[in-house]
Amino acid sequence: MNSFNDFSNIILWWSLIFSLGVVFFPLNSFFFSKFFDKGYALSKILGILLVSFLVWLFGSLRILPFTIFSIWSIIAFFALINLFIIKYQKINFKKIFKASWKIFLFEEVLFFLCLIFWANVRGFQPDIHGLEKFMDFGFVNSILNSRFFPPADMWLAGKTINYYYFGHLLTAVLTKLSKIDSAIAYNLMIATIFALSLTAAFSLGSNFVFSIMRKPPSKRQKRLAIILGLLSALILTLGGNLHSLYWFLTHHFSFVNYWYPDATRFIVQEFGAMDNTIHEFPIYSFIVADLHGHLINLPMVLFFISLVFSLFINKIFIIKNLKLGLVNLIFPGLILGVFYMTNAWDLPIYFLVLGLAIFCANYQKFGFKLKTFIRTITLALGCFVFAIFFSLPFHLQFKSIASGIALTDFHSPPWMLLVLWGFPLYMTISLLLFLKKQKLKQADFFILILLFVSWFLIIVPEFFYIKDIYIHSYQRANTMFKFTYQSFVMFSLSSGYIIFRILTGLKRRSLKFIFVLFYLCLAFFVFIYPSFAIRSYYGLKNYQGLNGLAYLKSLYPDDYQAILWLRKNVSGQPVITEAVGESYTDFARVSANTGLPTILGWRVHEWLWRGSFDEAGKRTEEVKEIYEGKDLNNIKTLLRKYQVKFIFVGSLERQTYPQLEEDQWLQLGKIVFSSNQTKIYQLDF
């Protein structure tokens, strides 16, 4: 593989994201004026988010098509806004740059190194293959082929995507801007999320610490804030849980045969039956590299927490004029609306964080009075209305797959919860014991809010779950997954602050020594996780490059050439017929890798997205009739029904439909691609 081409693509990709960060820095610094780094690491996230939001909004309203010209026009619009901020706002950017250029440079270098690091890791196993990568890649490709939104569902021809696709649109926007092939951009996006998340967590973690330092802080204090910010960022992006410690203690003090996915599928019922729960954390998501909403939304989650913290320490939530207070919540409302379109579970979670921050700020000002509750409810509901308003075009076409809330039949054994959450439990108890004798600082309240919400999210799946099609052994899997994922994020962000607060506040050296000793022992097992996981998944012996489709060349060589032909020669989104198959298999590989809709792709996924198997069941038989039917008129009727333009015949089609009636299709069209047994028929009607 040509590593030079990969590096060139990385440089191009980084240059694009760097430029967006620079363009949006004036607006970003307005939100984070009290951050010691002015939120520099967050400006990239803001740029990607706002540009993509307007692309989506104008595309959904059919004002602007999804083209490179439209994207650059939107960037130019935001550039003018930021120039206006520079010219007319009372912010001396020359002074800011002179005072902060070192931290700006540090955060930019950190981002660049993280981008290169994880792109290099992905280069050892770049395949967009396995787990749910076909789904994610299919979404991205379908969006790239779309002029307006919502995009076509590549696995249910004639329908639009009924899923949280905004995060995939972020990927498509960067892909279209860079003109890098989507099979490479997919892997670059995974690396980008890693780099954005680590640098954003560093910025927020450092500013947690910086906010309670004496002003102006000394160089030593700044270095300490940076070190603890890095620690928080590393825990969030690379840390695991204490499953490694459990394995070590129960396997004769050895890590032999340690299997890293077990840390995310650990909980079972007390009687041994599988509960099928999921309790992932970011490093696992980065390793398996599914471009899912919970992962794509991670940088935006970090931006939102940073924004709420900035508003909290600036006491924006207690402005006497409620109308002005609501105006200040327009942008948080927009981000919450984006959450709903990217990973809907994050909306209620971080709406709760925001609501508690508003309540806490007003409680500090007015006490436990009716006024506090009225202001909290007014501001919180106002923000929620903004969230619904900004995501309204998505609401109008999206049908939720959730069907209510129910009591769970499963409960986690306490000792298993201790294995998963023992490290944050130690940190939480340590902080609470320390704060008992302390006068609380403003940042203490915010950290306590994060810790409270985190533990609340861990407790909820022990009693309740959101119902979907998995109502039996998998009933609480998704609820636990989406809730506790954010618990891990908030625990990680709080960790550096907790260390600083305890070590600078404790007077007895013996207590400091005990705290640090236990912390280091537990942290060792938290940080050892990626060494097993990365080596196990990636091998790190044979660099293959960043092309996520290269695996097809050896697995299905003729199908690979056919897919390349479709990607090169077919524009728009004409419907293509391919074999129907089950989820997590190689079926639907044509639609996923091209973004061209097929009559039916992964059946169970469509069942999950639509809440019913009726349509999938009907289409399964219709596709079979197209491939194996004897009545040409009936086949022609079915092809017209779904407006099929191409019929794909490859290895999986011949395997699935052994009675395939291929010759009669020549009466309907012609062969436009042929390689051994793989053929593509283009229909003439």
N, C-alpha and C positions, 0 to 999 in steps of 0.2 A: 504494500500500500504506500501511496505517496504522502508521507507525513508533511512534506513541504506544502502541498495543497491544503491539507488540513489546517496547518498553521496560518496560511494565508486567509482561509475562511474565518478562523478565530479572530485574526486581526481586523478583518472587515466587520465582523459581527460586533466586536468590542468597540470599534470606532463609531458605529451607529448608535450603540447604547450610551457611550460616553457623550456623544453629541447631544442626544436627547437630555441627558443629565445636565449638561451645561446650559442648554436652552431654558430648562425649567428651574434652574437654580434660584433665580430671583423670586419666583413665586414660592418655591419650596422654603427659602430662608424666611419668608414672611410668616409661614406657619411655625417655624422652629427657631425663632429669634433668640430664645434663651438657651438653646442647645450650644454647647461649647464648640461643636463642629458645624453649627448652623444646619444640621441635618443633611450635610453634603451627600452622604451615602444613600439617603432616601430620595434624592432628586431624580435618580434614574427610574425608580419605581413610579414616582409621580408622573414622569413624562410618558412612560409606556402606558400607564393606566388612563390618563386623560386623552391621549391621542387615540387609543383603542376605543375608548368610550364614545368619542365623537364619530369615529368610523362606524361603530355599531349603531349609534343613534341615527345618523344620517342614512345609513344603509337600511335600517329598519323602517324609517319613514319614507324611504325611496326618494330622498333628496339628492344623495350622492351615491354612485355605484362604488363598489369595492375595487378601486384601481390604485395604482401607484400615484397617479396624479392627484387623486382625492386625498390620499394619506399625506403627501407633501404639502398640499394646500392647507390641511388642518395643522400641520406642524408650523407652517408659515404664519397662520392665524395666532397660534400660541406664542410664537416668537415675537410677534408684535405686542401681545399682551405683556410679555416679560420685559420687553424694551420700555413699555409704558411704566412698568413698575420701577425700573432702573431710573427713569428720568423724573418721575413725579412723586415717588414715595421717598420719605425721609430716611433712606437707608444708604449709608456710605459703603458701596461695594468695594471700592478701592481699599478702604480701611479694613474691611472684613477680610479681603484676600491677603493683605499684608500681615494681618494678625494671625490668620488661620491657614496659610498656604501649606504649612508642614503637615497638618492633620488632613487637609484635602489630598495632598500627595500620598500620604500613608493610606488613606481609604481607597484611593484610586488604584494604587499598586496592589493593595490587598484584594480588591475586586478582580483585577486582571490576573493575578496569580491563582485565585480560586477558580476563575473561568478556565484557565489553561489546565489546572490540576484535574478538575472533574471532566473536562473534555478529553484529556489524555486517558483517564480511567475508562470512560465510555469507549474509547478507541480500542480497548482490549476485548470488548463484547458489545459492538454497536447495534446488533440485530434488533430491528423493530419487529419482534417475533416472540410470542409467548405471553402468558398472563393476559392482560387486556390492552396490549399495545396496538393490536389491529383496530380496536375501537377508537383509541385516542388518535392514532394516525389517520384513520378514516375521517374523523371529525375535522382535523386540520386540513386534509386534502379537499374535503367537501366545501369548507369555507373558502379555501383558495380558489375553487372553481366558481364560487357564487358571485353574483353582481349585487344582490340585495339579500336581506336577512328577514326571517330565519333561514339558515342554510338547509339544503335538502338532506334528508336522512339517507345516507348511502346504503343502508340496509333495509329500507322499506320504500321502494320507489313510489313517488307520488305524494309522500308525506315529508314534513319537515322534522328536524331534530327535536325530540321532546326530552331534552336533557340540559344540564348546565354547561353550555358550550362557550361562555365568554372567555374563559381561560385559554381555550383552544384558539379563539379569535386573536388573543394576544400573540400567540405563536405565529398565526397566519400573518398578522400585521408585520412582525419583524422579518418573517420569511419573505414576504412580498417586497418590503423595503430593501432588504439585502440582496435579493435576487439569487439567493443560495437555494439549491435544490432542497425540497422539503424533507427528503430522506436524510440529509445532513443537518438541516435546521432543527429537526426533532431532537437530535443528540446535543446540539448546541443549546437548545432551550433548557434541557435538563441541567446542563452545566451553568447556564445563566441563572436559573432558579437557585441553585446551590450558592453561586457567588453573591447574588442579590440578598439572599437570606442571611448568609454569614455576615456580610458587611452591614446590613440593616440591624441585625441583632447586636453586632459590635457597637454601632452608633447608639442604639437605645440603651444597651447595658451600661455603656460608659456614661451616658447622660443620667441614668438613674443615680450612679455614684457621684457624678459631678454636681448634681443638684443639691446635695447636702454638705458639700465641702465649703469651707470658709472662702469668701470671695475677697480679693482674687486668690485663686489657688496657687500653690507653689508648683515648681516643676516636678517635684517628687510626687505631689498629689495628682497632677495630671498624668504622670506615668502610671501611677497606681490605678487611676480610673481607666486608662487604656488597657492595662493588663487584665483587670477584672471584666472589662467589656469583652475582650477577646475570649476570656474563659467562658462567659455566658454564651457567646457566639459558637464556640467549639462544642459546648454541651448540646446546644440546640441542633446544630447541623451534623455532628459526628458522634454524639453521645448515645448510649444505649440505656438499658435498665439493669437491674441486679440479677437478671436471669443467668448471666455468666457466673456470678458468685454462687448462685444455687447449684449450677452444674459443677463448678469447681469443688464445692463441699460434698456433693453427693456422688462424685465419681473419683474418689480417692485422690483428691487434690490434683486433678489432671484436667486438661482441656482436650484430650484426645477424643476425636469424633464429635466435637462440638458442632452443632448444626444451627446456624444463625437464625433461620426463620422461626425456630421454636420460641424465641424471645417475643415474637408477635402473635403466637398462637398457643399460649401457655395454659390458660385457664381451662380446667375441666371440672365437671361435677364431682362432688365428693365421692360418688359411687363409681366413678371411672368412665361414665358415658361422656362422649364429647359434647361440649357446649358450643363448639364452633364459634367462639368469640374471636374478635380481632382487636388487637391493641398495638397498632403500629406507632412508629415515631419517625421523624424525618430521614435519618440516615438509611433506614430500611427502604423508604420510598425512593431515595436517590439511587440506591443500589439496584433495585429491580426496575427502575426507570419507566414505570407507567406514567404517562403524562396526564394524570388525573387532576380533577378540580381541587382536591385537598392539598396537593403539592403545588400546583400552579398558583393557588391563592395565598401560599405562605408568605411571599414578599409583601403582598397587599395587606395581609393580617398584621405583619410587623409594622407597616406604615401606619395602619389604623391605630394600633396600640400606642405608637409614638405620638400620633396626632392627639389622641385623647389625653395622654400624659402631658403634652405641651399645653393643651387647653386647661388641664387640671392645675398645673403649677402656676399658670398665668391667671388663674381664678376667673376664667371666662364664663364658667357655669353659674356665677353668682352676680352677674351684671343685673342691676336693678330694673332696667328696661327689658321686659320679657320679649318684646318684638326684636330688639337687637340681639338678645340671647338666641332666639330662634334663627336669625340670620347667620350667626356664627356656627350653627349646626347644619347649614345647608351642605357643606362639603363632607362632613362625617356621614350625613344622610346619603349622599351620592355614593360614597364608598360602601356603605351597607347595602345599597341597591346593587352595586357591582358584586358584592359577596353572594347575593341571592342568585345571580346569573352565573357565578363561577363555581361556588360550592355552598349550596343553600343552607347547610347546617351552620355555617359560620355566622349567618345573620343573627339568629336568636342568641348565640353565644356572646358575640361582641356587642350586641344591643344591651345585653345584661351588664357587661363591663361598663359600657357608656352610662347606662342608667344608674348603676351604683356609684360611679364617679360623680355624676350630677347630684345624686342624693347626698353623698359624703361632703361635697363642696358646700352645699346649702345647709347641711347640718352643722358644719363648722361655723358658718356665719350666723344662722338663725336659731340653732338648737332644735330640739325635738318638738317642733311646732307645726301647726297646720300649714303655715306658709311654706315650710320646707317641702312638704308632700305635694302641695299644689304646684310649686315651681318645678319640682322633679317630674311630676306627671305631665305637665304642660310641655316642658322642654323635650322629654323623652318621646312623647307621642308625636310632637312636631317633627322630630328627627325621623321617626318611623314613617310618617307620611311622606317626607322627602324621599326616603328609601324606596317606597312603593312608587312614587311619581317618577323617579329617575329610571326605574326598571319596568315601567308600565308596558312598553311594547313587548317585552319578554313575557310579562304576566298574561297578556292577552292571547298569546299563542301557546303557552305552556300549561300542561295539565300535570299536577303533582302526582307522583307515584305513591305517596304516603296515603294510608287509609285510616289514620287515627292513632291513638295511643292505647296501649294495653299493659297489663301487669305481666312481668316476666315469669316464666316457669323455672328459671335458673338463677342461682346465686353463687357468687364466687367465694370459695373458701378464704377466710381472712388471711391465712398464711400465704396464699398465692397472691393476693393483693399486696401483701408486704413485700414479696419478691419483686413485683412490678413497680411498686411505688415507695419502696423503702428509702431510697435516696432522697426524694423530695419530702418525705415524711420527716426524716432526720433534720433537713434544712428548715422545714416549717416549724417544728417543735422548738428547735434551737432559737429561731427568731422570736417566737411567741414568749419563750421563757426570758429572753433578753429584754424584750419590750415591756415586760410587766413593771419594771422599775425605771423606765425611761419616759421622758416627755416626747410624745410622738412628733416627728417632723412631717412635712407635707408629703414627701415621697413615701414615708412609711405607710400612710393611708392607701396610697395607690398600689403599693406592693401587696398589702393585705387584701385589697380588692382582687388582685390577680390570683392570689393564693386561695381565697374563698371560692371564687368561680371555678378554679381548677379542681378543688376537692368536691365541689358540688357536681361537676361533670363526671367525676369518678363514681360518685354515689348513685346518681340517677339511674344508670343502666342496671344496677342491682335490684331495682324495683319496677322500672318502666322501660318500654321500648316503643319506637315508632314502627308501626306495622307496614309491611310491604308484602311482596309475594313469598318471602322467606319467613313464614309464621310458625315454623316448627323448630327444628334443631338449630337453625340459623337466626332465630327470631330477634335476638338482641345484638347480633354481630355488627350490623351497620351502625346502630346507635352507639354502642361502645366504641367502635372504631372512630367515628367522626367526633364524638365528645372528648374522649381521652387523648386524641391526637392534639387537640388544642390545650388540654391540661399539660401535656409534655412541653408544648411551646411556652406557655406562661411560667411554668416552673423553671425552665431553662433561663428565661430572661431575668428572672428574679434572683438567680443563684449568686451572681457576682455582687449584687447589692447586699444580699444577706451576709456574705463573707465580710464585706467592708464594714457593714453596720456592727457586726458582732466583734470583730477584731479591733476596731477603733473605739468601741464603747466599753469592752470588758477591761477591768483594771487588774484583775488577778491573772498572772502569767500562767498559772497552772490550768485555769479554765480555758485560756486561749490554746494552750498546748493540747488539751483533751479534745477541744473542738476541731482543731486542725488535724490531729491524728486520725480521728474517726472519719473526717471528711476525705483525707487522702486515701484511706483504706477503701472507702466506698467508691470514690472517684476513679480509682485504678480499674475497678471492674466495669464502671460505666464507659470509660474511654478505651477499654480493650476490645469492645465489640466490633468496631470497624475493621480492625486488623484481621479478624476471622471472616467477617462478611465480605469485604472487598476481595480478599484473596480467594475465597471460595467461589464467588460469582464470576469474577473477572480473570482469575488465573495470573494475570500480569506477566505473561511469558511471550505472547504472540500478539503484537500490535496489529490490528486489522484495519484501522482507519475509522472515519466517522460516517461512512455511507451505510445507513441502516437497512438498505435493500440488498446489499452485496450477498447476504446469506442465501437469497433466492437462487442465485446463479448456480450454486452447488446442490441445493435442495430440490428445486424444480427448474432446471436450466431452460427448458422450452417455454414454460409459463413465465419465467423471468423476462425472456426476450419479448414475449407478447405484452406483458405489462409495460415494459419500456416503450414499446410501439404505441400503446394507448396513451401513455403519459406525454409522448412527443407529438402525436398526430391528431388527437381528439381534443377539441376545445368545447367549452360549455359543460353541460351535464346530461348528455343523452343516457338513456337507461341501457344497462348491459345485463344479460342473464348469465348467471353462474350457478354452480351447485349450492344447494342449501345444506347447512351443517350446524353442529352444536357449538356452543360458546367454548372459548379457550382452545379451539382447534385451528387447523390451517385453512378451514373453509372461510369463504368471504374474503380471500386474499386479494382478489382482483379489485373489488369495490373499495377495500380498505387502502390499498396501495395507489389507487388512482383518484379516489373521491367520486367516481362515477356511481350513481345509484344502481342497485340491483333489486330485483323483485323481492328477495328476502335474503338477509345475511345470517347473522347469529340469532337463532330462533329464541333462545331463552332470554337474551338481552332485550329483544323486542318485546317479549312478554313482560319483562321487568319494567321497561320504559312506558309501555302502554297499559299495564295493569290487567291485561287479558291475553289469552293465548288464541282467541278466536281467529284473528286476522293472520297470525303466524301459521296456524294450523291449516287454514284455507290456502294460503299461498304456497305452503309446502307441497301440497298435492298439485297445484297449478304448475309449479316449476317442473315437477316430475312429468306432468302431461306434456309440457313443451319439449322435454328431452326424449321421452319414451313413447309419446302418443302416436297413434296410427292415422288419426283423422286430421288431415292437413288444414281443413277449414276451421276446426276447433282450435288447433294450434295458432292459426293466424288470428283468430278472435282474441285469444289470450295475449298474444304479442301486441296487438293493437290496444287492448285494455290497459296495458302498462306502458304503452308507447316505447316499446323496446326497439333499440337501434342496432345493437350488437348482440350476438350469441357467442359466448366463450366456451370452447371445448378444450379442456386440458386434462391432466392426469386425474384430478379429483372428480371431474365430471364423468369421465369414463369409469372410474371406480364406483361412483354413487349410482350411476344410471347405466347398468350393463346392457340394457336393451335399447340403447341410444339409437334413434332413427336420424342419422346424420344427413343422408343423401337428399332427403326431401327438402332440406333447407335451401338447397341450390335453386329450388323453384321460387324461393322468396327473396333471394339475394345472392351475394357472391362472397367468396373467400378473400379477405383483405390482408390476412396474415396467416402464415403457415410455417411451423418449425417442427418436423417429425410429426408427432401425434397431436400437437397443440395447434388449434386453428381458431381464427376469429371470423365469424360470418357477419357481414354488414347487410342489413335488410333494406330492400328497395322501396318499401311502402311506409 
